[in-house]
């Protein structure tokens, strides 16, 4: 499931400095929603990192973010970021269709790379990017931040340690509070690429094995315009792992009560589950009812800590010259699963992931 670490990294960090003194110099490509999250993490929560420059097609957005985060330079383009000799690592937060090209360009320039998911919509493009990373010997981490969430990490620990025995069944619930704009849906690659891809990664991570068969049922129940755009807004994915575990992923583009993120795994010796996260733990009780406030409304609030943790992990992997925790292969396999899930829906049958590799 993981690539082998490079034995000769292109940009070694001087051993003359102690670990606490080292700083990894970043360049950020993209000042949109996720770019803002990462820029603030690097500026205010990660003393081992320093952002040298940022670029975005919307220069005003880049300038505003640079001013807020103390980033000294706004570059004209992602290529200018990559060409800067002072930058050791590149954060790719631009639209998906640019990811593969920026990965290839950054790898050839000897930069370590953190790239938001997915690497690309096409397996050929992903393979081109991963080949460039391997040839250059640089490090790559893909932005599957949920692995770094404390709740899901505890579930993984339980499975890996045998605390609940051999896992038998897993159910993942992942529902957004509202669908994204149609302009996004038309270019996103569809629900399985832009949304379920996180759950495919989570399924592999939690069980620690690979899926051998996928069956999908889905529909358009939230907005007919999503169907006209060629996508689904509601889906249930049934998966069988090589080790026999049966798992389901339950997706919806609209849960009116907020961001719904839950997991349950049933094992031979018990079960483990994790529920939604809330802004507070208060429960109001009266003579007629008991209730609490709604869960966090979306991913930026729900996964604040995991975003910081994944960048901390990447920074340490580069500074300590060790393998990243979410590799290029980890970025590729969920895309294979997403393509298989759509193929299953289209053809009304179970699909094995190797079918989409042909």
N, C-alpha and C positions, 0 to 999 in steps of 0.2 A: 504493500500500500504506500510505500514511501520511496522516494529517490535516494540514491546513495549520496552522502555529502561530498562536495568537491574537495579534492585533496590539495589543490593549489588555487585558493581563491584569488581572483584577479586583483582585488583591492584589499590587501591585508591591513589590519589596524596595528599600529606600532605597539610592540610588546614593552616599550620603554615606559609607557604610561600605566598606572594602575587602573584596574577596572572602574573604580569610582571616578577617575579623571577622564576616561574616554568619552568622546561624543561622536555619534554618527551623524554626518552631515547629509541632510535630506533635500531633495527637490520635489515639489508637489505639482502634478499635472492634473488640473481640475479643481475648481473652487465652488462646485455645486454643493448639494446637500451633504453627501458623504465626504467630500473634500473638506468642508467646514468642520465636520466632526473630527477628522484626523488631524487637521491643522491645529485645532484647539488642544487636542491630546498632546501633540508634540511640543506645543508652546508652553502648556501649563501643567502637564502631568508627567512628563518624561524627561527628567534632567539629563539623561544620557543621549538625548537627541537634540539636534539644532537644525531648523529649517533655513536654508540659504536663499531659496527662491521659489516662487510659485508662478504658474501660468494658467490662463484660461482664455477661451475665445471671447468670453465676456470680461474684458479688461477691468471694467468697473467693479465687478464682483471680486476679481483677484486683488485689486488694490484695496478694497474694503477689508477683505480677510487679512491681507498682509499688514494693514495698519492695526487691526485688532490683535493680531498674534505676534507682532514685532518681527515680521519677516522682512529682511532688508531689501529684497529686490523682487520686482514683478517682471518676469520674462515675457517675450513676445510670443513664444510657442513652446510646446512640449519638446521639440527638437533642441531648442536653445537650453532648456533645463538639462537635457541629457548630455549636451556637449560641454557643460560647465565642468572644468576639472576639479573644482572645489567640492562638487557633489559626489558623495559616495553611494547613495541609495536613492532610488526614485520611487515615489508613491504614485501609482496610476489610478486616478479617480475620475477619469474622463469617460465618455459614452462607450458602451461595450464594443461598438464597431471599430474603435481605435486601439483597443487593448493589445491585440496581437502585434500590430505594427510597432507600437511603443515598446513592447517587451523585446522584440527583435532588435530594435534600434538601441535600447538601453543595454542589452546583453553585449552587443558588439562594442559598445563604448566602455564595457567593464564595470557597469553599475549593478549593484544588488537591487532587487526588484520586489516591491510589495504591490500586488495588483488586485483590485476589486474583482469580485466574481461577476459573470463568468469570464473566463479567459477569452472566449469567442463563442459564437453560435455554431460554428462549423468545426468538426473534428480535424479537418485538414489544416485549418488556421491554428487550432490549438497545437497540433503536432509540429507545425512550423515554428511556433513560438517556443515550445519546449526543446526543440532541437537546437535553437539558437542559445538558449540558457545552458544546455548541456555542453555545447561546443565552447562557450565562453568560460565555463566553470564558475559562474556567479550564482548567488542564492536567489531563490524565488519563493515567496509566500503568497498564497491566494487568500482573499479576504472572507473566509468562512468564520465569522466572529463568534457564532453561537457555540463553537467548541470551547470557547474561553469563558462562557457563562458559568458561574459557580454552581448553579442548580444542575445543569446538564453534565458538568464535570463530575458532580457527585453521583449521578446516575451511571455514568461510564465507570467510575471507580467501583460501584457496587457490582456491575456486571463482570468487570475484569478480575475482581478479587474473589468471585464466587459467593459473595455475600447472600445473594438470592438464589443460589444454585445455578443450574443450567437454564438460560433464558428460553422461553417457549413462545411467548406472544409479546408484540410491542405495538402500541398505538401512539401515533404522533398527531397532535392537533395543531394546525397552524392557519389561523384565519386573520385577515387584515380588517381594520375597522371600516375601510371604504376602498373602492377600486381606484387605481391610478387613472390619470387622464387618458382619454382614447388616443391622444397623440403619442403617448408612451407605449400603450398596448400595441399599437401598429408596428413598432420597431423593436419591441422588447424580446422577441423570440417566443412569446407565449407564456402562459401561466407556469408551465413545467420548467422553463428556462429561467424566468425572472423571479419566480416565487418558490415553487416546490424544490428548486435546486438546493436551497438551504436545508430542506427536510431530507432530501436524498443524502446529502453530506452527513447530516445528523444521524440518519439511520445507520450508515456505515460506521461512523464514529462510535455510537453507543453500543452496537452489537459486536464490533471488531471483526467483521467478516464482510464478504461481498455478496451481492444479490445475484441470484441465478435466473429469476423469472419475475416479470412485472405484468400486472393486469390493471387496466384503468377503466373506471366508469366516470363519466363527467357530463356536464350540461351547462346551459346558460340560464341561470335563475335570478341573477342580480340585475343585469342590464342587457336588453336585446342588442344594443349597439356593440357590445363586446363580441357577441356572436357574429355580427355583420363584419367585424374586423378580423374574423377568422380565429378567434380565441374562445376559451372557456372561462367561466368565472367560479365554477364549483366542480370539485373533483374528489374522488376517493381512489387511492392507489393501493393495490394489494401486492405485496412482495413476498417472495420466498428466498431466504438466504441459503447459501451452500450448506451451512451447519443445521438447517432444518427450521430455523426460527421463522415464524410467520409474522409479518408486520403490515400495518396499514398507515397511510398518511391521509389525513382529512383536511382538505383545503377549501377555503371560501374567500372570495374577494371582499365580502362584506359581513362583518359581525357588528351589529349596531351597538353593542355594549363595550367595544374596544378591542385591543390587540390580544388575541387569544393564543397562548403558547403553552402547550401542555404535553407531557410525555408520561406514559405508563408502560412498565415492562413487568410481565409475569414470568417468574422462574419456578423451578422445581421446588425451591425452599422458601419461596415468598415472593413479594413484589416490591418495586420501588416506583414512586411517581413524583412528579413535580408539577405544581400548578402555576397559575398566573401570578405576576408580581403586581403589587399595588403601591400607590403613593404613600399609603399609611396602613396600619394594621387595625384601625378602629372599627368596631362593630356596634351599630346602634340597635338597641332592643327596646321594644314597647310591648304593650299588652296584646297587640295584634300581629306584629311582624318583627323580624330581625333582618338587618341589611347592612351593607358596607358600601363604600365608594367604589366606582368602577376601576378596573385595572388600568395600568398605563395605556395610553391611547395609541402609541405606535413604537416602531423599533428604536428610534433615537432615544426615547425615554426608557424603554424596557432593557435595552442592551448597552447602556452607557458604559458600564464597567467592562463589559467584554470587548468593546472597541478599544479601550485603553489597554487591556490585557494582551490583545493580539499584536498591537504595535510594540508593546514592551517585549513580547516574546521574539518578534522579528528583529528588533534592535539588538537584543542580547545574542541571538543566533549569529548575527553578523560580527558583533564585537568579540564574541567568544569562539568564532569559527566553528560552529556546529550546525547541524541540519535544522532547517526550519520545521515548525510543527505541522504546517499545512503545505504540502509540496505541490509541484506542478501536476503530478499524477493524481493527487487528491482533488485538484481542480478539474481534471479531465473526466474522471469516472462519473461524477454527478451529471455532466452534460450527456454522456452516453446513456445514463439512466433516464434523463429527461427526454431524449429522442426516442428511447424505447417506450416510455410512457405515452407519448403522443401517438406513436405507431400502433400501440395496443388500442388506444381509443379509436383511431381511424379504422382499424381493421377488425375490431371487436373480437380480440383474441389475446391470450397471453403472449408476451414477447420476451425472448432471452436477450440480454444485452449484447451478446456477440453478434446477433443478427444485424445490428446497426453499424457494425464495424466493416461489413462486407463492402 
